[in-house]
């Protein structure tokens, strides 16, 4: 299967980007996964796990660099890589910096950025530090509700009695951000039902003192009012089809505004202290993430452009460097002249009618535009598109208008704003992944993680030319092991 993945990458005509993830197993072995992402000629996004590497103790930046270089060379993408998204650990940053020096020496563009999702998760953890004891009480209550049908039924009836809404059961008790938010939300929206359920089942709850005080409820209400926009942001990032650099920077900039507003206007000293800690992480992220490479990645997102990128990133210097970079690395002599904005392609009669009508419309649009020095200027002269726009479809349709810029956009829109899937970090969906990362032994960690990912990416698992259902194979193996144990 690895050869199939290598063959796929050999046919890639664009730049590729990689993302690093790190974890420690139950055997206290440290691992790094390397995932690759690119956009093909048809504007379809591809993601594939390249390898899972054991990083020897004490895991230095040099060790990580050696592992990354080996993987890039193995898949022959060491000259195609444009960006590496990392977890912002000192060792990963050191490795990426050394890799950049190597690629700079060969005049190959390369940059690295911290994972926005991990940074945001750490910022939220700072926000949840104060109510941790309260969360522990709520989680114990939720676990009892989920495990005891009688308590669950009483809780439902009391919510109906007090008109405190309805909830999907089992209640989310995960330790993820979505689980924490859901549990705090119970206190805000169903305090009476919760209190009276605890009182009614005193024999179950009495020894644990789970009834929240007025002060504790006040802390929850104040904190949730502050964190509610954070929950909306993580939901939007998690459900985004393509969380581009431009989109995640747009959301992160709003996070920074929320933190700044809290520090300036908050009356509760404990919350202001929390916001101060959040601000430190925000500044660290900006230092790592804001440069002219991320500026280019952001403005090439037709939903973002210059209008919606962070103010500290939106400078004339970055724009001029972007123009220079565009001219240097995407010169016009590398691209065929597009007649009337259309390349040669096989079409049906019906498609020809549509194409001809679109050709007339585009001619008129171009005629109405102010004279632009190049494709980049023309692209930026148009207003940003709605956030809900499918940017890959938009570029697929408009690549004929911007033949040079679309090539650059394919390279930069494939850069991953997060090093992990956001929903695996912010919701309980990541629990299964984390369990496998922790529980798999050294002997099967690499093979299981890689083959499982490749199968999910559409590659076929074969043995002696026969296709094998990998999931059923794993299930039968697990059943056999359970049978031996019993």
N, C-alpha and C positions, 0 to 999 in steps of 0.2 A: 504493500500500500504506500510505503514511503516513496517508492519510485513513481507511483501515479501522482503524488503530490508534487514531486520534483518536476515531472513532465508538465504539469499544469503551470508551474511557475516559469518554466522555460518559454512558454507562449505568451507571457505577460509583456505587453509593450509599454507599460507605464512604470512609474516608480511604485515601490511598495513601502509600507510602514509596519513596524512591529511593536508589540506591547509585551511587557514583562510582568509576570506575577510570581510571588514568592510565598512559600509556606513551609512549615515544619511538620513532619509526620509523627506518629506515636513512637517511632523508633529514634526520635530526635535527629532525624536526617533532614537537611535543608535542601529544598528543591526550588528550581526556577522553570517556569514555562515560558515559551516564546511563541506568540501568536502573530500571524501575518495577515495583513489586510490590503486589498487593492480593488480598483475599479476597472472592469474590462472594457473592451472597445464598444460594447453595447450598453454601457452605463449600468451594469449590474455590479453590486458590491459583493465581494468574496472575503470570507474569513476562514482561516484554517490554522489549526495548531501545528507548529513545526516540530517541536520537541519538548520533552520534559527532562531537565538536566539536574543531576545531583551536584550541588555546590559544596565542596569540602570545607570543613571547619578550619579556620574561623570565618570563612566567607568574606574575603576582601574584595575591593573593587577590581583588583587584578584577576581574581578567580572568576568573577562574573564576566569580565571582558573576554577572558579566554573561552568561556562557555558560549557567549554570544557569537564571537568570531567563528567558532567551530560550526555552529548552526548555520550562520549566514553563508559560509563557504560550502557546507554540505549541500545546501539547496541552490547554490550558485546565484545568490542575490546580494552578495557583498558589495556589488557596484550598483545595485538597484535601490538600495535602502535610502529612504529620505528622512524618516523620523523614527525615534524610539520613545514610546510612552512608558514611564516607569512609576514606581510607587513612592518616589521622592525620598527613599532612604539614602543615607550618605554613601553607602557602598554602590548602589545602583547609579546614583548621580556621578560618582567617580568613574565608574565603568563607561557610562555614556560620554562623559567628557573626554576620556582617553580615545574612545571610538571616533569621536568628532575630530580629534587631532589627527588621527590616521587618515580619515577620509578627506579632511582639509588639505593634507599633504598631497593628495591626488586630485585636488581641485574638484572634489565631488561634494555637492551641497548636502548638508545633514544638520539636523537639530534634534533636541530632545526636550520633552516636556513632562511635568508631573501629572499624575492621574487626577483629574478634577473630581471624580466620584469619591476617591479615597480621601482627598482633602476635605470635601464637603462632609463626608461621614465623620471625620475627626472633628470638624467644626461643630457638628451637631452633638457629638459625644461631649464636647466641652459644655454645650448648653444643657445637657442632661445630667451633668455631674451633681448639681444641687439636689435634684429630686430622686437620686438613686435609691435611698432608703424607702421613699414613697413607692417607687416602681416595684421594689421587692415585695411590698405588701400587696399591691394590686395584682402582681403576677401570681402570688399564692392564691388569691381569691379566684382569679381566672382559671388556674389549673384545677381547683376544686370544682368550679362550675362545669368545666369541660369533662371531668372524670365522673361526676355524679349526676345522673339524669334528674333526680328529685330536686337537687339544688338548682339545676339549670331551668327546670320547669317553674320553680318558684320565682327565680330571677326574671323570667319572661313575663310571668303574670304581674309581678310588681312593676315592671317597666310599663306594662299596659295600664295598670292602675294609676300610676303617677304621670302617664303620658310622656314618658322619657324615651320615646323612639323604639326602634326594633334593631336587633343585631343579628348578624350571620353567625351561626354556630357550626362548629366549635369556634370560640373566640380566639383571636390571634394572641398567642402567648410567646411568640418567638422573641429572641433577643436582638433581632434586627431593628432598624429604625422604624419601619412600618409597624412592627409589633409593639415597640415602646409607645409610639404615637397612639395606636389604637387603644392601648390600655389606659393611657392618660385621658383619652377622650371619653372613656367610660365614666371616669370621675366627674368630668365636666358635664356630660349630658345625662347621666343616670345616677346621680349621687344618692337619691332617696332609695331607689331600687337596690343599689349596692349595700347601703347601710342596713336596710331592713332584711335583706337576705342573710347578711352576716348575723343579725340579731335573732332571726328565726331559727338559724342552724347554729345556735350558740355552742352546742356540744362538739361541733366540728371545728369552729373557728375561735372559741374562747381562749384557748391557750396561746394563740398567736397574736392577739391584739391587732387585728387588721382594720378596725374602725379608724378612719382618718379624722384627724382633728380639723377644726375650722381653719386653722393656720395652714395645715397641709393642703387642704382643698383650695385655699387662696393661692398658694404657690403654684399648684397645678393649673389653675385658671389663668394666672398671669403669664406663666411660661408658655402655655399652649397658644395664647393670643400672639405671643412673639414668634413661636416656632411654626405656626400654621402655614405661613408663606414658604417656609423651608420644606414642609411636607408636599406642597403643591409643586415646588421646583423639582424635588427628587422624583415625584410621580411623572412629571413631564419628561425628565431626562430618561427615566426608565422605560417609558413607552415610546420614545423617539425612534423612528426607523433608522435614522442615520445621525447619531450624536456627534456631529462635526465639531471641530475645534471652535468654529465661530459660534455655534449654538451653545456649547458648554461655557464659553467665555461670556456670552450674553447672560446666561443664568447666574454664573458665578459673580458677575458684576452686580447683579441685583442682590445677591447674598451679601456682598460687601456694603451695599447701600443700607440694607436692613441692619447690619451690625453697627454701622456708623450712626444711623438714626437712633438706635437704642442707647448707644454710649452718650449721645448728645442730650437726649430728652428723658431717659428713664429715671424714675424717682426711687426705685428700689436699688439699694446699694449692692445687694447680692446679685441682681440681674446685670447691673452695670459691670460688676467684676467678671461675670461670665462673658459678657460682650467684649471685655478687654482681652480675655484669653482667646476668644474667637478671632479678634482682630489681628493677633500675632500670627496665627496660622494663615490668615488671609494675606498679610503682607509677605509672608514667606512664599506663598503660591505665586503672587504677582511677580516677585523677583525671579522665580524660575520660569514662569510661563510667558511673560511679556517680552517679545522680541520681534524683529521684522519678519521672521518666518511665520510666527503665529498670526501676525498682522495680515500676511498674504493669505494664509489659510482661512482667516475670518472674512476678509473682503470678497473672496471668491465664492462664498456662500451667498446666493442671490437673495436670501432672506435677511442677511445681516449687512453686507457691504460696509461702507464707512459710517453710515448713520447709526448703527446699533452696536458697534464695538466699544469696549471700555474707553473712557476718555483718556486714561493714562497710556493707552496703546495707540490711540488715534492721533498720530503726529505727521506733519509734513515730511519730516525726515524719513519715517518709515515708508511713506507713500513714494518718495523719490527713490529710495532703495528698492522698493518693489518694482518700480518702472525699470530701473537699471537691471534688476535681476531678470525680469520678463524679457527684456531685449537681449540680454546676454545668453540666457539658457533656452529661450524659445524663439530663435531668430526666424524671420519670415521665409528665408530660403530653405528651411526644413519642411515647409508645408506647401502643398499644391495650391495654386490660385483657384479659388472657388467661384465658379461662374454664377453670377446672380445669387450668391449665397448658398448654392447647392452643389454637392459633389455628384459624381456619376454613380448611379445606382439602378438596380433592376427594380422596376415597379410595374404594377398592373395599370390598366387604363383608368380605373377608378382612383388609384393613388396618384396618377399623373394629374388628374383634374384637381385633386386636393393640393398637390404640390404647386401647380401653376397658380391657383388662387392664393396660396400662402406666399408664393414668390411676389405676386403683385402687392400684397399687404405689406410684406417686408420692405419692398422698394419704397413704398410711401412712408413707412415708419422711418427708414433711413433718411429720406429726403427731409422729413420734419425735424430731424435731430440737428443739434448744433454740430459743427465740424469737430470731429474728435481726432486727436493726434494719433491714437492707436486703439486697438481693441479694448485695452484695459480702461482707457478714458471713456470710451463709448459705453462699456458695461457699467461703469460706476456712475455715469450720468443719469441712468435710469433709477427710479425709486426702488427700494427693497420690496420683495414679495411678501405675502402673508406667511407667518411662521408655519402654518399648516401645509405649505407647499411641499410637494415631493421634489426635492432638488435634483435627484438623479434623472427623473423624467424631464424636468425643466431643461437640464443641460443636454439631454439626449435630443430634445427638439431644437434647442438653440445652438448646438455646437456648430451648425453650418453658418450661423451669423458670426461666431467667434472661433474660427478654426484653430488659431494659435492659442488663444486664451483657454479654450476648452481642454486642450492637452495639459496645460498647467493646472487647470481646475481638477482634472482627473487625478493628478498626482497629489494635490494638497487636500482635496476633500476626502481622500482615503486615510488621511492621518487620524489616528484614534485619539479622541479627547479623553478617553478613559482607558485604563489598562485592564479593567475587568468589566464584565457586563453589569451595568448599573443595577438591574433588578436582582442580580445575585448578591449585591452588596447591601441594598436598601430594604430588601424583602426576604421572606422566608424561602424564596425559590433557591437561594444559594446554600441552604442547609445541606442538601444532598451532595452538592459538589464539595463542600467543606468536610463532610463526613468521609467521603472517598479520599480526599487529600490527606486527611489525618490517619485513616484506618488502613489504607493499602500498604502492604509490605514493600520493601525495597525491590524484591524480586519481580514484582508485577506493576509497580507504579508507572514506569515509563510506557510499557506496552499497553496496559489497560487504558490509561489516560489518552494516549495518542490514537489507538485504534478506535476507541469510543468516539472521540472527536471527529476522526476522519469519516467514520460511518455516518455521523450526524451531518457532515458537510457534503455527503453524497457519494463518497468514494466506496467502492465495493471491497468487502473483505473476502479474499479467496484463498483456497488451499488446493494446489495442484489443478488450477484452472476451474475449480468448482466454487461457486459463490456460497458463503456461509452466513447465516443469520447470527451476527455477533451477540445481539442482546439475548437471544434464546440460549446461545452457548454459555453466556455468563450465568443466566438463570439456572440452567441445568447443573453447572459446576457448583454454584452456591447450594443447590438442593442436595447434591451429592455430599458436599462437606457437612451440611447439617445432618444428613443421614448417618454419616460416620460418627459424628459427635454424639448423636442420640443412641 
